[in-house]
Amino acid sequence: MKNIKGLLFDIGGVLYVGEKVIPGAENAISVLQKKYPMRFLTNTTRKTPLAMVEKLNRLGFSVKTEELFTALDATKAYISSQKGSVYTVLTDEADEWFNDLKSEKPDFVVIGDAHLNFSYTKLNGAFKHLQKGAALIAAAKNRYFKEVDGTLSMDAGGFIAALEFAAGVEAKLIGKPSRDFFHLAVASMGLKPEEVLMIGDDIVSDIQGAQDAGLKAALVRTGKFQTSDLETGITPDIVIGDITALYSYLLV
């Protein structure tokens, strides 16, 4: 790991779970920030990017707005670059992030983790727009996430798959494991993919996604990690107990 010049961190499950910080995570980030440029990547789509920065800093991390890369931010930037309009299946908070892009005849259907807003009415509304020619955008397509009580809950992936099946379309993925998403974060540090290490708890979105994009990847045994992840055929470059163990691999 001596050639690593920058770090990418997943947030939920790596820095904290719910409102509980992973023990030692704040200090680990503080120490590593003195030597490495870093970016914080998240597929979390329930909250706006501004709310995510506020939460990180409230929990004791020092994160600047420009260091955060969220699936919602990237999705809005993509829609804007296409001069498109949207119909959303999101939480009420995330939905407001797209207020200026909404239309009754949308060019895109945007779906993320809508939590309690995953209703037949909302999904069927999305289906009808897809039938009329709107393109399907998956802000993120994770299968599950870890709740505060330690159990796993469904994420947006299953609902996106349902719309793909029903409408006979394929969603364009914006967040992890999109190669473009990783490369955008890497480029913002002025580095090459092979010079960057991604640290995450999702064997597919974080680890395989990063490796497919040319990065190195470290899997932490916190968050949504399950022992069965190591039997998927995906091989992390390193496996560590939590992010405090990065010291022994990087600060040598």
Secondary structure, DSSP 8 states (H G I E B T S, - for coil): -TT--EEEEE-BTTTEETTEE-TTHHHHHHHHHTT--EEEEE---SS-HHHHHHHHHHTT----GGGEEEHHHHHHHHHHHTT--EEEES-HHHHHTTGGGB-SS-SEEEE---GGG--HHHHHHHHHHHHTT-EEEES---SEEE-TTS-EEE-THHHHHHHHHHHT---EE-STT-HHHHHHHHHTTT--GGGEEEEES-IIIIIIHHHHTT-EEEEESSTT--GGGGGSS---SEEESSGGGGHHHH--
